[in-house]
């Protein structure tokens, strides 16, 4: 089954917690803190696999979670970092942030992309020893890994795209000029998914051609099959518009051409401006009058027209030579640059956001980073409480509380941990 769009959930590994430990060894007095750091959480990395041609693997598995880092250990031993989770995708896959729609990466070049960064491991208590705090009975918790939903969208990497109504001979043309073997039949929608073929011109010279499933009127609004595959035209440097010039299905070739152009414009107005060649297929069963009428119409638009018969190879070489000539002057296949939006940037940064809400005289303080601080504190230990108070002061929590109107003796609640505010 050809699947070219999928939505998946990603969760990078959490960092391991730092360890609270003290060195104990016979004949070694006052060994001091020796709690090691937690390991980093595993990243989620996308890599290109050229053996894949669809996103079918994501049809049933939609949740990907990387391993967490191990907690720190005594004797200054670091916790093991979580292993990266590698997700393989076909070349040409676009990765978008599901919430904002922003492009995060274009998997065309083959470079791996880290979509979700694992959380950093927390510090062990060996880092918190000072001349005045020689027995730190607390350590830092590991940071959570990135968490997001992404949309995977496959846009085929093809130099040339074949567009046109169903049953006009696109698949036959592809099979004649390349090594591709698409299914060919004398009925509509024989082609149920895009087919790629490499057209070899000479040693070391070739281009990729894609047969896009037949479009019909209303395709851009969801009619027929073609609307699902219009996205695969986006990257094509050149379009070959294949038309049944003989009118063998009782349709006017000029009306066919105009209908398909309208669908391309409805999907993306820029597509109709893409360099284009028109191939009048089935010329071997068309009359001279039919061919010349269509030729005058197409050349009147300033386009190149080639009457061909894909089944008998007539005129095909002239068409491919013109394609070769035009591709030599066109820029390379389109790639998409990552889009940085305020929303997507905010999701991947460690901001110290502070939110304060007053309910029934209690000041509720929230912020994702505060969860990590709360998990780090040993509320039974004086040094740990002193450290907690210092963090709240230096991070601006106390300033925010005062701006909110807090008075001495009022209650503060930080994720169910309550204390009275004292200036």
PyMOL commands that set and color helices and strands:
alter all, ss='L'
color gray80, all
select helices_A, chain A and resi 56-58+125-128+170-177+219-221+226-233+253-267+271-273+283-285+288-299+316-327+342-347+368-376+382-394+397-403
alter helices_A, ss='H'
color red, helices_A
select strands_A, chain A and resi 5-11+44-48+63-65+85-89+93-97+103-107+113-116+147-154+160-163+195-202+205-211+238-244+276-281+304-307+355-359+362-366+411-414+417-420
alter strands_A, ss='S'
color yellow, strands_A
deselect
rebuild
show_as cartoon
